[in-house]
Amino acid sequence: MQNYRDLIVWQKAHENVLLIYKHSKEFPKEEQYGITSQLRRSAVSIPTNIDEGCGKSTKKDFANYLQTAFGSTQEVEYLTFLSLELGFLSKDQFERINSLTNEVKAMLISLLRKVRA
């Protein structure tokens, strides 16, 4: 078991959640239970699964939670792209979120390799 807050990947994922919440406040009200909710839930799922995985006693369990977190990065990636295409996010907002999401993805891949080795 380790402290999840010490993991840079968790810190970056948390930063991304805060960014997504900030920018999704401006999404249309009719999307409150649609894209807004789905994007926020998938973003929150990333650091949450890292956190939960850190509390598990085996590397296999930890890897499973990291894999779930990785899947959520894929979801965030698409939903932010869709939000850009629909005009809910500006190009600058999208690029910042997308860059951070890709950074988290790369870190998760690296961490997964280490945990599975």
C-alpha positions as CSV (number, residue, x, y, z in Angstrom):
1,M,0.0,0.0,0.0
2,Q,1.2,3.5,-0.8
3,N,-0.1,7.0,-0.4
4,Y,-1.9,7.9,-3.7
5,R,-1.1,11.6,-3.2
6,D,2.6,10.9,-3.6
7,L,2.0,9.6,-7.2
8,I,2.6,12.2,-9.8
9,V,0.1,10.5,-12.1
10,W,-2.6,11.0,-9.4
11,Q,-1.6,14.6,-9.0
12,K,-1.9,15.2,-12.7
13,A,-5.2,13.4,-12.9
14,H,-6.6,15.5,-10.0
15,E,-5.4,18.6,-11.8
16,N,-7.3,17.5,-14.9
17,V,-10.5,17.0,-12.9
18,L,-10.3,20.5,-11.5
19,L,-9.7,21.9,-15.0
20,I,-12.7,19.9,-16.5
21,Y,-15.0,21.0,-13.7
22,K,-13.9,24.6,-14.3
23,H,-14.6,24.6,-18.0
24,S,-17.7,22.4,-18.0
25,K,-19.5,25.0,-15.8
26,E,-20.0,26.8,-19.1
27,F,-21.6,23.9,-20.9
28,P,-25.3,24.3,-22.0
29,K,-27.8,23.6,-19.2
30,E,-29.5,21.0,-21.3
31,E,-26.3,19.0,-21.2
32,Q,-26.2,18.9,-17.4
33,Y,-27.3,15.2,-17.3
34,G,-25.6,14.4,-20.6
35,I,-22.1,15.3,-21.7
36,T,-21.4,17.5,-18.6
37,S,-22.2,14.7,-16.2
38,Q,-20.5,12.0,-18.2
39,L,-17.3,14.0,-18.7
40,R,-17.1,14.9,-15.1
41,R,-17.7,11.3,-13.9
42,S,-15.1,9.8,-16.3
43,A,-12.6,12.5,-15.2
44,V,-13.2,11.8,-11.5
45,S,-12.9,8.1,-12.2
46,I,-9.2,8.4,-13.1
47,P,-7.8,9.6,-9.8
48,T,-10.4,7.7,-7.8
49,N,-9.3,4.4,-9.4
50,I,-5.6,5.2,-8.8
51,D,-6.5,6.0,-5.2
52,E,-8.5,2.8,-4.7
53,G,-5.9,0.7,-6.3
54,C,-3.2,2.1,-3.9
55,G,-5.3,0.6,-1.1
56,K,-5.2,-2.9,-2.5
57,S,-2.8,-5.5,-1.1
58,T,-1.7,-7.1,-4.4
59,K,0.0,-5.8,-7.5
60,K,-2.5,-7.6,-9.6
61,D,-5.4,-5.7,-7.9
62,F,-3.5,-2.4,-8.2
63,A,-2.9,-3.1,-11.9
64,N,-6.7,-3.8,-12.5
65,Y,-7.6,-0.4,-11.0
66,L,-4.9,1.3,-13.1
67,Q,-6.3,-0.3,-16.2
68,T,-9.8,1.0,-15.3
69,A,-8.3,4.5,-14.8
70,F,-6.7,4.2,-18.2
71,G,-10.0,3.3,-19.8
72,S,-11.5,6.4,-18.2
73,T,-8.8,8.5,-19.9
74,Q,-10.0,7.2,-23.2
75,E,-13.5,8.3,-22.3
76,V,-12.3,11.8,-21.3
77,E,-10.3,12.1,-24.5
78,Y,-13.4,11.4,-26.6
79,L,-15.8,13.5,-24.6
80,T,-13.5,16.5,-24.6
81,F,-13.1,16.1,-28.4
82,L,-16.9,15.9,-28.8
83,S,-17.3,19.0,-26.6
84,L,-14.9,20.9,-28.8
85,E,-16.8,19.8,-31.9
86,L,-20.1,20.9,-30.4
87,G,-18.6,24.3,-29.4
88,F,-18.8,23.7,-25.7
89,L,-15.0,24.0,-25.3
90,S,-12.7,26.5,-27.0
91,K,-9.7,25.2,-28.9
92,D,-7.4,26.4,-26.1
93,Q,-9.5,24.7,-23.4
94,F,-9.6,21.5,-25.4
95,E,-5.8,21.5,-26.0
96,R,-5.0,22.0,-22.3
97,I,-7.3,19.2,-21.2
98,N,-6.2,16.9,-24.0
99,S,-2.5,17.5,-23.2
100,L,-3.0,16.8,-19.6
101,T,-5.1,13.7,-20.4
102,N,-2.4,12.4,-22.7
103,E,0.2,13.0,-20.0
104,V,-1.9,11.0,-17.5
105,K,-2.3,8.2,-20.1
106,A,1.4,7.9,-20.7
107,M,2.1,7.9,-17.0
108,L,-0.5,5.2,-16.4
109,I,1.0,3.0,-19.2
110,S,4.4,3.4,-17.6
111,L,3.1,2.6,-14.1
112,L,1.1,-0.3,-15.4
113,R,4.3,-1.8,-16.9
114,K,6.2,-1.4,-13.6
115,V,3.4,-2.9,-11.5
116,R,3.0,-5.9,-13.9
117,A,6.7,-6.6,-14.2
